[in-house]
Amino acid sequence: MPVFKTPFNGYSVKFSPFYESRLAVATSQNFGILGNGRLHVIDLSPAPLGPAVPHQPITELIAYDTADGVYDVAWSESHDSLLVAAIADGSVKLYDVALPPASNPLRSLHEHTREVSSADYNPTRRDSFLTSSWDDTVKLWTVDRPASVRTFKEHAYCVYSAVWNPRHADVFASASGDCTLRVWDVREPGSTMIIPAHELEILACDWNKYDDCCIATASVDKSIKVWDVRSIRVPISVLNGHSYAVRKIKFSPHRQSLMMSCSYDMSVCLWDYMVEDALVARYDHHTEFAVGVDMSVLVEGLLASTGWDELAYVWQHGTDPRAP
């Protein structure tokens, strides 16, 4: 299956919601500690009709260099060529791949005072996006405004992830190193719910795409927990199987109970949290920390991952990511 070699360490990979063969890969030099970054936009190319044609399974459409590492990337839900990048210098950059390189970035937003850890585009309102930062805040932005609409300050430590609810345009959740998951409504002055989800740092969260009351958290404690926000005393499910911190999680856009995770144990796992034997598949193709995963909205079962081994893989569930 296709593999893309990046010059820097992979941090995040995202499928385009508009083109089934297009992805963005966010990378950072020197494991994101110090140095430059690069945002790659890549296209998967179909296999050639005959053996005489040399096949390049992935082609790079364009790459954007940044002075600091790129920690996350999000595709616009309204413009097929627009990307939001979360940068280690505290900036948030907007890129339009339809414009010439000299016109990019379209905008560079400097408000966060520390590294920007995540970016997430609103799937229902489609004109706004969230960023989270190591400055303990989450910021709400709209594409047409040069300043943030609002800053959400409650977390006591780095906010690693902020994700919109897939059904409610005003609701999002944030996961923090303060060991809490918070649920927010942008119409309310403060968070509407605080879940002390883990005893160690929470590195990621994601909403179920079919149940707007269901959310999952991933932690340094090696576990993934699935919660029903209507009853938060105990999780619906606890998924154990990773041997180090779980870095990212992603619910399937096609199957309600399916979820993907990646970890510092270098593995990528698929889970079905509704069944007793929850681990569906384990992929051990990375040779360094696996830190980014995504599932295609447009092609069921098409998966992607990236890691600190400077590789981004794209493969169909059930196949070997490393197979040619």
Disulfide bonds with the S-S distance in Angstrom:
none
